[in-house]
Amino acid sequence: MKQQNIPLEELLPASGGSRFKLTLLASKRALELADGAKLMVERISEKPLDNAIQEIFAGKVRAKKTKDLKA
């Protein structure tokens, strides 16, 4: 698979629309891949972050939904 530029708007649904959560999701998954986790999509790069973003785009990785905390 050839590496592609994926628009941010197409990645945001995986994080509930939050750019902050998307950043955390991608970085956490990239660290897992760097530590030897199995890829859930075809490898597109030697860089774990590129592969993590591709997994998010493919719908294989999503942020967990959390309940709002009440004070």
C-alpha positions as CSV (number, residue, x, y, z in Angstrom):
1,M,0.0,0.0,0.0
2,K,1.3,3.4,-0.9
3,Q,1.5,6.1,1.8
4,Q,-1.1,8.8,1.4
5,N,-1.9,12.1,2.9
6,I,-5.1,11.7,5.0
7,P,-7.2,14.8,5.7
8,L,-7.5,15.5,9.4
9,E,-11.3,15.6,9.0
10,E,-11.3,11.9,8.0
11,L,-9.4,10.9,11.2
12,L,-11.3,13.0,13.8
13,P,-14.4,10.6,14.1
14,A,-12.1,8.0,15.6
15,S,-11.4,10.3,18.5
16,G,-14.9,11.7,19.0
17,G,-14.0,14.9,17.1
18,S,-11.1,15.9,19.4
19,R,-7.7,16.7,17.9
20,F,-6.2,16.3,21.3
21,K,-7.6,12.8,21.7
22,L,-6.5,12.0,18.2
23,T,-3.0,13.0,19.0
24,L,-2.9,10.8,22.1
25,L,-4.5,7.9,20.2
26,A,-2.0,8.0,17.4
27,S,1.0,8.4,19.7
28,K,-0.1,5.6,22.0
29,R,-0.7,3.2,19.1
30,A,2.7,4.2,17.5
31,L,4.4,3.4,20.8
32,E,2.7,0.0,20.8
33,L,3.8,-0.7,17.2
34,A,7.3,0.4,18.1
35,D,7.3,-2.1,21.0
36,G,6.3,-4.9,18.6
37,A,2.5,-4.9,18.5
38,K,1.0,-6.6,15.5
39,L,-0.1,-4.3,12.6
40,M,-3.8,-4.4,11.8
41,V,-3.3,-3.0,8.3
42,E,-0.7,-3.5,5.5
43,R,2.6,-1.8,6.4
44,I,3.0,1.5,4.6
45,S,6.1,2.8,6.2
46,E,8.9,1.9,8.5
47,K,7.7,4.7,10.8
48,P,5.3,3.5,13.5
49,L,3.4,6.8,13.5
50,D,2.6,6.5,9.8
51,N,1.3,3.0,10.4
52,A,-0.7,4.0,13.4
53,I,-2.4,6.8,11.5
54,Q,-3.2,4.4,8.7
55,E,-4.8,2.0,11.3
56,I,-6.9,4.9,12.6
57,F,-8.0,5.8,9.1
58,A,-9.0,2.2,8.3
59,G,-11.2,2.1,11.4
60,K,-9.1,-0.5,13.2
61,V,-8.2,1.8,16.1
62,R,-10.6,4.1,18.0
63,A,-10.5,6.0,21.2
64,K,-12.6,4.6,24.1
65,K,-15.7,6.5,24.9
66,T,-15.6,7.9,28.5
67,K,-18.4,9.2,30.6
68,D,-18.2,12.8,31.8
69,L,-16.9,13.1,35.3
70,K,-19.2,14.9,37.7
71,A,-17.7,17.0,40.5
